[in-house]
Amino acid sequence: MAKGSNPLGLGFKVKDWFFDRKQVTRRLDPVKKRFLSKFGSFVRTRARTLLNKPGGAGNRVSMAGEPPRKHNGRLRKNVFFVYDRAKESVVIGPIRLSGVQGGGTAPEMLEGGGSILANEIEQSGGGRDSAGKFLKTNTKVGKKVHRRIAARPYMGPAFASEKANISSIWRQSGGF
């Protein structure tokens, strides 16, 4: 990603609009700032919790409809929330990770599913010889094929879960 590019796809530099920055603090009524910041934080925490389930033995992947499983923690660490000054709201979601050929970004593909263009991979060899030593695995990249990726939503369920608590969050922020 190029320096200064926008990882959430918004029309501004994201770091400038974290809730602890002066331009946010100056613009917003303190109650509204507290509310948007709390709501963003709660949704982000819920999404990260959904992404926390490890792949386990053999790095098992999630089933369609389940949140993605944590393999290296990169997606989980890159969920943020920022103030959107144009809409006077909070934007919550993952920063852009590697793009998916023939589709959107990796987080978009996980959240909503879709079709990607992927390399077919063939493996041969491997295993162990009679003495128990590992044998070399040969990997060959084949032709490109279209693959359908089933949705594994995590942001939508996190948002829906916290939306149910919105009046409580507003009260905690001093709104009532």
Legacy VTK file of the C-alpha trace (Angstrom):
# vtk DataFile Version 3.0
C-alpha trace
ASCII
DATASET POLYDATA
POINTS 176 float
0.000 0.000 0.000
1.402 3.378 -0.960
2.316 5.850 1.767
-0.604 8.141 2.513
-3.128 5.869 0.792
-6.368 5.216 2.564
-6.762 1.695 3.958
-10.482 1.933 4.787
-11.379 3.343 1.364
-12.500 6.686 2.813
-11.802 10.092 1.281
-9.293 11.154 3.959
-6.214 10.005 5.894
-7.553 7.592 8.468
-5.082 8.248 11.305
-6.060 11.914 11.317
-9.592 10.934 12.325
-9.006 8.637 15.295
-11.174 9.840 18.176
-8.212 11.088 20.217
-7.058 13.572 17.543
-7.545 17.328 18.013
-9.573 17.831 14.821
-12.125 15.286 16.079
-12.180 16.586 19.648
-12.700 20.183 18.417
-15.467 19.289 15.937
-17.654 17.076 18.060
-19.910 17.683 20.999
-18.304 15.714 23.888
-21.377 13.485 24.361
-21.580 12.614 20.665
-17.805 11.978 20.548
-18.009 9.648 23.573
-20.994 7.820 22.080
-19.461 7.296 18.616
-16.123 6.311 20.121
-17.712 3.809 22.529
-19.935 2.306 19.843
-16.992 1.983 17.442
-14.865 0.442 20.164
-17.562 -2.068 21.160
-18.202 -3.175 17.561
-14.454 -3.484 16.908
-13.977 -5.548 20.075
-16.903 -7.820 19.160
-15.531 -8.315 15.627
-12.072 -9.117 16.997
-13.625 -11.608 19.412
-15.427 -13.325 16.535
-12.096 -13.554 14.696
-10.314 -14.979 17.739
-11.159 -18.663 17.256
-7.941 -20.423 16.224
-7.806 -22.815 13.281
-6.666 -25.578 15.597
-5.008 -28.794 14.475
-4.319 -28.690 10.778
-5.340 -25.008 10.658
-8.974 -25.901 9.979
-10.776 -23.227 7.999
-14.168 -21.870 9.015
-17.362 -23.218 7.558
-19.487 -21.027 5.290
-21.486 -18.595 7.423
-19.052 -18.771 10.385
-16.603 -15.954 11.103
-13.158 -16.628 9.615
-10.756 -18.509 11.868
-7.562 -16.918 13.129
-4.513 -18.303 11.364
-1.962 -15.536 11.827
-3.984 -12.774 13.548
-3.398 -10.207 10.795
-7.070 -9.582 10.026
-7.967 -9.380 13.725
-5.237 -6.810 14.461
-6.331 -4.595 11.564
-9.930 -3.822 12.527
-10.241 -0.110 13.412
-12.832 2.632 13.855
-12.570 6.300 12.828
-14.714 9.412 12.718
-16.238 10.192 9.299
-16.541 13.981 9.263
-18.632 14.057 6.062
-21.382 11.907 7.580
-20.680 12.792 11.218
-20.589 9.110 12.073
-18.188 6.326 12.937
-16.727 3.965 10.321
-15.757 0.548 11.659
-13.926 -2.132 9.723
-10.693 -3.766 8.655
-8.008 -1.919 6.772
-7.302 -3.199 3.300
-5.177 -6.293 3.235
-3.874 -7.990 0.124
-6.116 -7.663 -2.873
-7.818 -10.709 -4.316
-7.248 -11.208 -8.017
-10.507 -10.912 -9.902
-12.380 -9.592 -6.854
-12.241 -7.209 -3.916
-9.933 -7.174 -0.947
-9.450 -10.179 1.338
-11.688 -8.736 4.142
-14.458 -7.948 1.610
-14.307 -11.488 0.249
-14.534 -12.947 3.746
-17.432 -10.711 4.814
-19.608 -11.028 1.724
-18.238 -13.904 -0.312
-17.709 -13.723 -4.040
-15.672 -15.081 -6.894
-11.883 -14.954 -7.195
-9.309 -15.926 -9.773
-6.845 -18.317 -8.120
-3.879 -20.432 -9.162
-4.475 -24.158 -9.133
-1.771 -25.798 -7.019
-0.573 -29.369 -7.392
1.575 -31.033 -4.751
3.502 -34.261 -5.055
5.970 -36.094 -2.891
6.145 -35.354 0.788
5.594 -37.744 3.628
8.425 -39.760 5.169
10.852 -42.340 3.890
11.455 -45.757 5.503
13.944 -44.199 7.960
11.367 -41.597 9.077
13.048 -38.632 7.352
10.796 -36.079 5.714
10.673 -36.200 1.931
10.683 -33.042 -0.144
7.271 -31.810 -1.266
7.116 -30.522 -4.806
4.615 -27.766 -5.470
3.591 -26.828 -8.985
1.449 -23.794 -9.775
-1.055 -24.604 -12.479
-3.585 -22.670 -14.506
-5.804 -19.904 -13.125
-9.305 -20.976 -12.170
-12.366 -19.144 -10.856
-13.340 -20.133 -7.341
-16.440 -19.169 -5.399
-15.750 -18.099 -1.809
-18.688 -18.466 0.594
-19.311 -15.566 2.974
-17.749 -15.750 6.423
-19.215 -12.602 7.994
-17.783 -11.034 11.121
-18.377 -7.261 10.865
-22.124 -7.550 10.169
-22.778 -9.847 13.138
-20.578 -7.667 15.392
-22.509 -4.537 14.361
-25.902 -6.232 14.825
-24.903 -7.492 18.258
-23.820 -4.053 19.499
-26.720 -2.252 17.794
-28.994 -4.016 20.268
-27.113 -2.177 23.054
-27.171 1.253 21.423
-29.496 2.948 23.946
-27.353 1.661 26.817
-24.201 2.983 25.108
-25.901 6.361 24.594
-26.826 6.534 28.310
-23.251 5.605 29.311
-22.010 8.451 27.116
-24.158 10.999 28.976
-26.865 11.264 26.314
-29.850 10.946 28.696
LINES 1 177
176 0 1 2 3 4 5 6 7 8 9 10 11 12 13 14 15 16 17 18 19 20 21 22 23 24 25 26 27 28 29 30 31 32 33 34 35 36 37 38 39 40 41 42 43 44 45 46 47 48 49 50 51 52 53 54 55 56 57 58 59 60 61 62 63 64 65 66 67 68 69 70 71 72 73 74 75 76 77 78 79 80 81 82 83 84 85 86 87 88 89 90 91 92 93 94 95 96 97 98 99 100 101 102 103 104 105 106 107 108 109 110 111 112 113 114 115 116 117 118 119 120 121 122 123 124 125 126 127 128 129 130 131 132 133 134 135 136 137 138 139 140 141 142 143 144 145 146 147 148 149 150 151 152 153 154 155 156 157 158 159 160 161 162 163 164 165 166 167 168 169 170 171 172 173 174 175
